[in-house]
Amino acid sequence: MPESAFSQSTRSHESTTEEHWPAPTADRPVNARLSLPGSKSMTNRALVLAALSETPCLVRGPLVSRDSELMTGALRALGTEVTAAGADGTDLLVSPSPLRGPASIDIGNAGTVMRFVPPLACLATGEIAFDGDPRARERPIDELLNALRALGADIDDGGRGALPFTIRGTGAVRGGEVTLDSSGSSQFVSALLLGGALFDQGVRIRHEGPSVPSQPHLDMTVDMLRSVGVQVSTGENEWRVEPGRFKAEEITVEPDLSNAAPFLAAALVSGGEITVTGWPEHTTQAGDALRSLFTRMGAEVTRSGHDLTLRGTGTIHGIEVDLHDVGELTPTIAAVAALAEGPSRLTGVAHLRRHETDRLAALATEINKLGGEVTELDDGLVITPRPLHGGVFHSYDDHRMATSGAVLGLAVPGTKVENIATTRKTLPDFPGLWSEALR
């Protein structure tokens, strides 16, 4: 193991329970080779498809994180058996059975659980109660609930259009045509698509409103459905799933490319080199856009087989970019932009105000507290680099805020990230991986 690139290398495994985690500072170029855990987005879609399959399904390489544990907990509550499998127990065997209640679903603050599981609950028999963390109660889901009602579901949300709510399942959903506004989240469409094949009439979805964000996630949903034999057709702002049973026998989860963002940023910020193994040649993951985004910001990116290598050149350029389709990358791009040589303008991400926190307001607040100059737009941020100083970077219980604070800490001594443990949402041990992979 090479000598650490971090001045705080002796803190290789900071406790994730510390309220304020001292973010390691890079005292020389970071050079490392690492592999990443599985994609959260693919894992939770795979688990839903496996639960709806006619046959048991082996999910290979799933992510083990709070979000995936919440999903497996929700499926088990509905009667699906999920057990460890494989030689080392890292795979999951999902054995479907008739979905049933009564049940209580804890969604935590997992958007995929909050949106993907209700269509399954509509297919169950009995009452299914949904609730989650305080922040989750603030996240609107009325478009999805109203769409499910239009398709024949019985849902009681007390008129809130948000958690908590109860679904009274009858074991079937009529399905058919529905129109909704999915500009707040592409997951509304994905949720209906994932369950739609088991609706009596399938489902035909029309979107009306501003453009749907996060197109790569919709592409992922469609590709994964087709891979297990579901008939899906798409058009402009329109999607259709034909009714019918399907068999998902094995689904392999790709590495989470969005989780590569802070590690690749470490090479760019420090002028070092990071190689990520297992980078798929073809993928629908939003994280694949990191290759072009970081190249525009001054990095050199190359591929060799399934290895992707990013080299920092010692220069960080500002960037003007519409991140509408890859909004989850915004916190890392914003952190790097705050360390660039010129200004940046990030747009197209108004929907980030409805994520784990209002990410645009949070990024502006926390970078400015460290001496930066960030101005909020309705749909983005204008970032003018300024000399930064140490301080506490609050995470707002948002995993991507926490990792963006870690990126800033590479170049800003004295940065402390509040509640680094929130990164467990998508990475089991970010502090340990950060310290081991980047030294």
C-alpha positions in Angstrom: 0.0 0.0 0.0 1.6 3.3 -1.0 2.1 6.1 1.5 -0.9 8.2 2.1 -1.5 11.3 0.0 -3.4 12.8 2.9 -1.9 14.8 5.7 -4.4 13.1 8.1 -3.5 9.6 6.9 -3.3 8.3 10.5 -7.1 8.7 10.6 -7.6 5.9 8.0 -10.8 4.7 9.6 -12.5 7.7 11.3 -15.6 6.6 13.1 -18.7 7.3 11.0 -20.5 8.1 14.3 -18.4 11.3 14.8 -20.6 14.4 14.6 -17.9 16.3 12.8 -15.6 14.2 10.6 -12.2 15.8 9.9 -12.0 15.7 6.1 -8.5 14.6 5.0 -6.4 17.2 3.2 -4.3 16.1 0.1 -0.7 17.1 0.7 0.4 15.6 -2.7 -1.3 14.1 -5.7 -3.7 11.3 -5.0 -3.0 8.1 -6.8 -5.1 5.0 -6.4 -6.9 2.1 -8.1 -10.3 1.1 -6.7 -13.5 -0.9 -7.3 -16.9 0.4 -6.3 -19.9 -1.3 -4.8 -23.0 -1.9 -6.9 -25.3 0.8 -8.2 -28.1 1.8 -5.9 -30.4 2.6 -8.7 -29.9 -0.7 -10.4 -30.0 -2.7 -7.1 -33.4 -1.4 -6.1 -34.9 -1.8 -9.6 -33.5 -5.3 -9.7 -35.1 -6.1 -6.4 -38.5 -4.9 -7.5 -38.4 -6.8 -10.8 -37.3 -10.0 -8.9 -40.2 -9.6 -6.5 -42.6 -9.5 -9.4 -41.0 -12.4 -11.3 -42.7 -15.7 -11.8 -39.5 -17.4 -10.8 -36.8 -16.9 -8.1 -34.2 -14.4 -9.2 -30.5 -14.2 -8.3 -29.4 -10.5 -8.0 -25.6 -10.5 -8.4 -23.4 -7.7 -7.0 -26.1 -5.7 -5.3 -25.3 -2.7 -3.2 -25.5 -3.1 0.5 -26.6 0.3 1.9 -29.4 1.9 3.9 -31.5 2.4 0.8 -31.1 -1.2 -0.4 -31.8 -2.5 3.1 -35.0 -0.4 3.2 -36.0 -1.9 -0.1 -35.4 -5.5 1.0 -37.3 -4.7 4.2 -40.2 -3.3 2.3 -40.3 -6.4 0.0 -40.1 -8.8 3.0 -42.9 -6.9 4.7 -45.1 -7.7 1.6 -44.2 -11.4 1.7 -41.2 -11.7 -0.6 -38.3 -13.8 0.6 -34.9 -12.2 0.2 -31.8 -14.2 1.4 -28.1 -14.0 1.0 -26.6 -16.2 -1.7 -23.4 -16.9 -3.6 -20.1 -18.3 -2.3 -19.4 -15.2 -0.2 -23.0 -14.3 0.6 -22.8 -11.0 -1.3 -25.5 -11.9 -3.8 -29.3 -11.9 -3.0 -31.8 -14.6 -3.9 -35.3 -13.2 -4.2 -38.1 -15.7 -4.0 -41.4 -14.1 -5.0 -44.7 -15.1 -3.4 -48.2 -13.5 -3.5 -47.9 -9.9 -2.2 -50.0 -9.4 0.9 -50.7 -7.2 3.9 -51.4 -6.0 6.4 -47.9 -4.5 6.5 -46.0 -1.3 7.5 -43.4 0.0 5.1 -40.6 2.2 6.5 -39.1 4.1 3.5 -36.6 6.1 5.6 -35.6 8.8 3.2 -35.2 6.5 0.2 -36.9 8.0 -2.9 -36.8 4.7 -4.7 -38.6 2.9 -1.9 -41.2 5.7 -1.5 -42.0 5.6 -5.3 -41.3 2.1 -6.5 -43.1 0.1 -3.7 -46.6 1.7 -3.8 -47.4 0.1 -7.2 -46.5 -3.3 -5.6 -48.6 -2.6 -2.6 -51.6 -1.9 -4.9 -51.1 -5.4 -6.3 -51.1 -6.9 -2.8 -54.1 -7.9 -0.7 -54.7 -6.0 2.5 -53.8 -2.6 4.0 -50.2 -1.4 3.5 -49.1 1.6 5.5 -46.2 3.8 4.4 -44.2 6.3 6.4 -40.6 7.5 6.7 -38.1 10.0 8.1 -39.3 13.6 8.7 -37.6 14.9 5.5 -39.4 12.1 3.5 -42.7 13.5 4.7 -41.9 16.8 3.0 -41.2 15.2 -0.4 -44.3 15.4 -2.6 -45.6 12.2 -4.1 -49.1 13.3 -5.1 -48.5 12.9 -8.8 -47.7 9.2 -8.3 -50.6 8.6 -5.8 -53.1 10.3 -8.1 -51.9 8.3 -11.1 -52.3 5.1 -9.2 -55.8 6.1 -8.2 -56.6 6.8 -11.8 -55.4 3.3 -12.6 -57.8 1.8 -10.0 -56.0 1.9 -6.7 -57.5 2.7 -3.3 -55.2 5.1 -1.5 -55.8 7.2 1.7 -53.2 10.0 2.2 -55.5 12.4 4.1 -55.3 14.9 1.2 -51.6 15.5 1.9 -50.1 14.2 -1.3 -47.2 13.0 0.9 -46.3 10.5 3.6 -47.8 9.0 5.6 -50.4 7.2 3.4 -52.2 3.8 3.3 -52.9 1.6 0.3 -55.8 -0.8 0.5 -54.7 -3.5 -1.9 -57.2 -5.8 -3.6 -54.6 -8.1 -5.3 -55.1 -6.4 -8.7 -54.9 -3.1 -10.5 -57.0 -2.3 -13.5 -54.3 -0.2 -15.2 -54.8 1.5 -18.6 -54.0 5.1 -19.6 -52.8 7.8 -17.2 -51.4 11.4 -17.5 -49.2 13.0 -14.9 -46.5 15.7 -14.5 -43.2 13.9 -13.8 -41.1 17.1 -13.9 -40.4 16.7 -10.2 -39.0 13.2 -10.5 -38.5 10.6 -13.3 -39.1 8.0 -10.6 -42.8 8.6 -10.9 -42.7 7.2 -14.4 -40.2 4.4 -13.5 -42.5 3.3 -10.6 -45.5 2.9 -12.9 -43.4 1.1 -15.5 -41.9 -1.4 -13.0 -45.3 -2.5 -11.8 -47.2 -1.9 -15.0 -46.8 -5.4 -16.6 -48.8 -6.9 -13.8 -51.7 -4.4 -14.1 -54.7 -6.0 -15.9 -54.4 -3.7 -18.8 -50.7 -2.8 -18.5 -50.1 0.9 -18.4 -49.7 3.7 -20.9 -48.2 6.8 -19.3 -48.3 10.4 -20.8 -46.2 13.1 -19.3 -47.5 16.7 -19.3 -45.5 19.6 -17.9 -41.8 20.7 -17.9 -39.3 18.2 -19.2 -38.7 15.0 -17.1 -35.4 15.1 -15.4 -32.8 12.3 -15.1 -33.4 10.7 -18.5 -30.6 8.1 -17.9 -32.7 6.7 -15.0 -35.7 6.3 -17.2 -33.5 4.6 -19.8 -32.2 2.2 -17.1 -35.8 1.3 -16.1 -36.8 0.6 -19.7 -33.6 -1.5 -20.4 -34.0 -3.5 -17.3 -37.6 -4.3 -18.0 -36.8 -5.4 -21.5 -33.9 -7.6 -20.2 -36.4 -9.7 -18.3 -38.9 -10.0 -21.2 -41.3 -7.1 -20.5 -42.7 -5.4 -23.6 -42.0 -1.7 -23.4 -42.5 1.0 -26.0 -41.5 4.6 -25.8 -42.3 7.8 -27.6 -41.9 11.5 -26.9 -43.1 12.0 -23.3 -45.0 8.6 -23.6 -44.3 5.1 -22.3 -46.3 1.9 -22.6 -45.9 -1.5 -20.9 -47.9 -4.4 -22.1 -49.6 -6.7 -19.6 -48.1 -10.1 -18.9 -46.0 -12.2 -16.5 -42.3 -12.3 -16.9 -39.4 -14.4 -15.6 -36.3 -12.7 -14.1 -33.9 -15.5 -13.3 -30.6 -13.5 -12.9 -29.8 -9.8 -12.8 -26.2 -8.4 -12.5 -25.8 -5.0 -10.9 -23.1 -2.7 -12.4 -20.7 -0.7 -10.1 -22.3 2.6 -9.0 -20.7 5.2 -11.4 -22.2 8.2 -9.5 -20.4 7.0 -6.4 -17.2 7.4 -8.5 -17.7 11.1 -8.6 -15.9 12.2 -5.4 -13.0 9.7 -6.0 -12.5 11.0 -9.6 -12.8 14.5 -8.3 -9.9 13.8 -5.8 -7.6 13.1 -8.7 -8.7 16.3 -10.5 -8.4 18.5 -7.4 -5.0 17.1 -6.3 -3.4 16.7 -9.8 -3.3 12.9 -9.2 -4.6 9.8 -10.9 -7.5 7.5 -10.0 -8.4 4.3 -11.9 -11.9 2.9 -11.4 -12.2 -0.8 -12.3 -15.2 -2.4 -13.8 -16.4 0.6 -15.7 -19.0 -0.7 -18.2 -18.5 -0.1 -21.9 -22.2 0.6 -22.4 -24.4 1.8 -19.5 -27.5 3.9 -18.8 -26.1 5.2 -15.5 -26.0 9.0 -15.1 -22.5 8.6 -13.6 -21.1 7.8 -17.0 -21.3 11.5 -17.8 -18.5 12.1 -15.4 -16.0 11.3 -18.2 -17.1 14.2 -20.3 -17.8 16.6 -17.4 -14.4 16.2 -15.8 -12.7 16.4 -19.1 -14.3 19.8 -19.7 -13.1 20.8 -16.2 -9.5 20.0 -17.1 -9.0 16.3 -16.5 -7.5 13.7 -18.9 -9.7 10.6 -19.0 -8.7 7.3 -20.7 -10.1 3.8 -20.9 -8.3 0.5 -21.0 -10.7 -2.4 -21.2 -13.0 -2.0 -18.2 -10.7 0.3 -16.4 -11.3 4.1 -16.5 -8.5 6.4 -15.4 -8.7 10.1 -14.7 -5.6 12.2 -14.4 -5.6 15.7 -13.0 -3.5 18.2 -15.0 -3.0 20.7 -12.2 -5.6 23.0 -13.7 -9.4 23.1 -12.9 -11.6 24.9 -15.4 -14.9 26.4 -14.6 -17.8 25.0 -16.5 -21.2 26.2 -17.9 -23.4 23.1 -18.2 -27.0 22.0 -18.1 -27.1 19.1 -15.6 -30.8 18.3 -16.0 -30.3 14.7 -17.0 -27.6 14.0 -14.5 -28.6 16.1 -11.5 -27.2 13.7 -8.9 -23.7 14.7 -10.0 -24.4 18.4 -9.1 -23.0 18.4 -5.6 -19.6 17.0 -6.7 -19.4 19.3 -9.7 -20.2 22.2 -7.5 -17.5 21.3 -5.0 -14.9 21.1 -7.8 -16.2 24.3 -9.4 -15.6 26.1 -6.1 -11.9 25.2 -6.4 -11.6 26.1 -10.1 -9.7 28.9 -11.8 -12.8 30.5 -13.3 -16.5 30.8 -12.7 -19.1 28.1 -13.3 -22.8 28.1 -14.1 -24.8 24.9 -13.4 -28.4 24.9 -14.6 -31.3 22.6 -15.3 -31.5 21.1 -11.8 -34.5 22.8 -10.2 -35.7 19.3 -9.2 -32.8 19.0 -6.8 -34.7 21.3 -4.4 -37.0 18.3 -3.7 -34.3 15.6 -3.0 -33.0 14.5 0.4 -32.7 18.3 1.1 -32.9 21.4 -1.1 -29.5 20.6 -2.6 -29.2 24.0 -4.4 -29.8 26.0 -1.2 -27.6 23.7 0.9 -24.6 23.9 -1.5 -24.8 27.7 -1.7 -25.1 28.0 2.1 -22.2 25.6 2.9 -19.7 26.7 0.3 -20.4 30.4 1.2 -19.8 29.6 4.8 -16.3 28.5 3.9 -15.6 31.8 2.1 -17.0 30.9 -1.3 -19.3 32.9 -3.6 -22.3 30.9 -4.8 -25.5 32.5 -6.1 -28.7 30.5 -6.4 -30.7 30.5 -9.6 -34.2 29.1 -9.8 -32.7 26.0 -11.5 -29.1 26.0 -10.6 -26.0 27.8 -9.2 -23.5 30.4 -10.3 -20.1 29.6 -8.6 -17.4 32.2 -8.5 -14.2 30.7 -7.0 -12.8 32.5 -3.9 -10.1 31.5 -1.4 -11.8 29.1 1.0 -11.1 28.5 4.7 -11.9 25.6 7.0 -15.1 25.1 8.9 -18.0 22.8 9.4 -19.7 21.6 6.2 -23.2 20.5 7.1 -24.6 17.4 5.2 -28.4 18.0 5.9 -28.6 14.2 6.2 -27.8 14.0 2.4 -25.2 11.6 1.3 -24.2 13.6 -1.8 -23.8 16.8 0.3 -21.5 14.8 2.7 -19.2 13.6 -0.1 -19.0 17.0 -1.7 -17.8 18.3 1.6 -15.1 15.6 1.6 -14.0 16.8 -1.9 -13.6 20.4 -0.7 -11.7 19.1 2.3 -9.0 17.8 0.0 -7.9 21.4 -0.8 -9.2 23.3 2.3 -7.5 22.3 5.6 -9.7 22.3 8.6 -12.9 21.2 6.8 -15.1 19.1 9.0 -18.1 17.3 7.5 -21.1 17.0 9.8 -22.8 13.6 9.9 -20.6 11.7 7.5 -22.5 8.6 8.4 -25.3 9.7 6.1 -23.1 8.4 3.2 -24.2 4.9 4.2 -27.3 5.6 2.1 -25.3 4.6 -1.0 -21.9 3.6 0.4 -21.5 1.2 3.4 -18.3 2.8 4.7 -17.4 6.0 2.8 -14.8 7.2 5.3 -12.9 3.9 5.2 -13.1 3.7 1.4 -12.1 7.3 1.0 -9.1 6.8 3.3 -8.0 3.4 1.9 -8.6 4.2 -1.8 -7.0 7.6 -1.8 -3.8 7.0 0.0 
